[in-house]
Amino acid sequence: MRVIGIIPVRLESTRLPEKAILPIKGKPMVIRVYEGARSCPSLERVIIATDSEKIRQVCEEYGAEVVMTGDCSSGTERVFSALASLEEDYDVVINIQGDEPLIRSKHIQSLISAFDNGETEIATLAEAFHDEHENQDPNTVKLIFKEGAEVADFTRSPQEASRIDKHKHVGLYAFKVSIIPELLKLAVTERRRNESLEQLDWLLAGYSIYANVIADGLISVDTQEDLMRVQAILEEE
């Protein structure tokens, strides 16, 4: 199975301006993500996809491979656009978020292992809640399992207190390349509009999504506080 990792990155960020190129322990955040992805031996290739010339210049200074895309409505669309521009064929493409500087080989390997199940068309990751605050927080996306690792639903709504299997979604995705043309044709559903979750379109269209649970949390950097938390963790390594 040939697997490629693509990191979609844009320059604009409302809560943390130009966060992709902010330094974290001496390196731009996007380079931290790139190096973490490159550490996974199962990825044949890792590229950064962006429409920003400023990001391209920063990344190429560190020797990262960059593909320029046009305007895209989402990170997933940017990943698919970059993939379409490549000459090589791959079986699976992984959308590696550009604001996950703690990404490591084990996280990506866990994602890839979901394709050991031949029914998997889309894979993602999950993590158990740390506290009830995460359950109540609408910014924390909740992932609900069917049986085993198959996903039944995604939502921003709190889950019942009696549930003992509450999980939050970790927003990395892997796709079988063969289904991408079909995904690009899907209409935007009402639930996606209401919850601002693009994965609901795929789930409601009948695609099977499987999620592996990881034990240690990744930190998506959206605020200055997130940036400081990641900096502190890297300082301890």
Residue pairs with C-beta under 8 A, 6 or more apart in sequence:
1 91
1 92
1 112
1 115
2 44
2 88
2 89
2 90
2 91
2 92
3 42
3 43
3 44
3 90
3 91
3 92
3 93
3 94
3 112
3 174
4 43
4 44
4 45
4 46
4 47
4 83
4 86
4 88
4 90
4 92
4 93
4 94
5 37
5 40
5 43
5 45
5 46
5 47
5 93
5 94
5 96
5 108
6 46
6 47
6 48
6 49
6 67
6 79
6 82
6 83
6 93
6 94
6 95
6 96
7 30
7 33
7 34
7 37
7 46
7 47
7 48
7 49
7 96
7 97
7 98
8 49
8 50
8 72
8 75
8 76
8 78
8 79
8 82
8 95
8 97
8 98
9 20
9 30
9 48
9 49
9 50
9 52
9 55
9 98
10 20
10 50
10 51
10 52
10 55
10 78
11 18
11 20
11 21
11 50
11 52
11 54
11 55
12 18
13 19
13 20
15 222
15 223
16 22
16 221
16 222
16 223
16 224
16 226
16 227
18 54
19 29
19 99
19 221
19 222
19 227
20 28
20 29
20 30
20 55
20 98
20 99
21 28
21 29
21 30
21 54
21 55
21 58
22 28
22 29
22 227
23 29
24 32
24 101
24 227
24 230
24 231
24 234
25 32
25 231
25 234
25 235
27 35
27 62
28 58
28 59
28 62
29 98
29 99
29 101
29 221
29 227
30 48
30 55
30 58
30 59
30 64
30 98
31 58
31 59
31 62
31 64
32 101
32 102
33 96
33 97
33 98
33 99
33 100
33 101
33 103
34 46
34 48
34 59
34 62
34 64
36 100
36 101
36 102
36 103
36 104
36 105
37 43
37 46
37 96
37 103
37 108
38 46
39 104
39 105
40 105
40 108
40 109
41 105
42 108
42 109
42 112
43 94
43 108
44 90
45 65
45 88
46 65
46 96
47 64
47 65
47 66
47 67
47 82
48 55
48 59
48 64
48 65
48 66
48 67
48 98
49 66
49 67
49 68
49 69
49 78
49 79
49 81
49 82
50 56
50 59
50 66
50 67
50 68
50 69
50 78
51 68
51 69
51 70
51 71
51 72
51 78
55 66
56 66
56 68
59 66
60 66
67 82
67 85
67 86
69 78
69 81
69 82
69 85
70 81
72 78
72 81
74 198
75 95
75 97
75 98
76 95
76 173
76 198
79 93
79 95
80 93
80 180
80 183
80 184
83 90
83 93
83 177
83 180
89 177
90 177
91 176
91 177
91 178
92 112
92 115
92 174
92 175
92 176
92 177
93 174
93 175
93 177
93 180
94 108
94 111
94 112
94 172
94 173
94 174
94 175
95 172
95 173
95 174
95 175
96 103
96 108
96 172
97 103
97 171
97 172
97 220
99 220
99 221
99 222
100 172
100 218
100 219
100 220
100 221
101 219
101 221
101 230
101 234
102 218
102 219
102 230
102 233
102 234
103 172
103 218
106 214
107 125
107 170
107 172
107 214
107 218
108 172
110 125
110 212
110 214
111 123
111 124
111 125
111 172
111 174
111 212
112 123
112 174
113 212
114 120
114 123
114 149
114 174
114 210
114 211
114 212
115 123
115 174
115 176
117 149
117 210
119 208
119 210
120 176
120 208
120 209
120 210
121 175
121 176
121 179
121 207
121 208
121 209
122 173
122 174
122 175
122 176
122 179
122 199
122 202
122 207
122 208
122 209
122 210
123 173
123 174
123 209
123 210
123 211
123 212
124 143
124 151
124 169
124 170
124 171
124 172
124 173
124 174
124 199
124 209
124 210
124 211
125 169
125 170
125 172
125 211
125 212
125 213
125 214
126 143
126 145
126 167
126 168
126 169
126 170
126 211
126 212
126 213
126 214
127 167
127 168
127 170
127 213
127 214
127 215
127 217
127 218
128 166
128 167
128 168
128 213
129 135
129 166
129 167
129 168
130 217
132 161
134 140
134 168
135 142
135 158
135 159
135 166
136 158
138 156
138 157
139 156
140 156
140 168
141 154
141 155
141 156
141 168
141 169
141 171
141 197
142 154
142 155
142 156
142 157
142 158
142 159
142 166
142 167
142 168
142 169
143 151
143 153
143 154
143 167
143 168
143 169
143 211
144 151
144 152
144 153
144 154
144 155
144 159
144 167
145 151
145 152
145 165
145 167
145 211
146 152
149 210
149 211
149 212
150 208
150 209
150 210
151 203
151 209
151 210
151 211
153 203
154 169
154 195
154 197
154 199
154 200
154 203
155 195
155 197
156 195
156 196
156 197
159 166
167 211
167 213
169 211
170 214
170 217
170 218
171 220
173 199
175 183
179 207
183 202
183 207
186 201
186 202
186 205
187 201
188 201
189 200
189 201
189 204
191 197
191 200
191 204
192 198
192 200
192 201
199 209
202 209
203 209
219 226
219 229
219 230
219 233
220 226
221 227
221 230
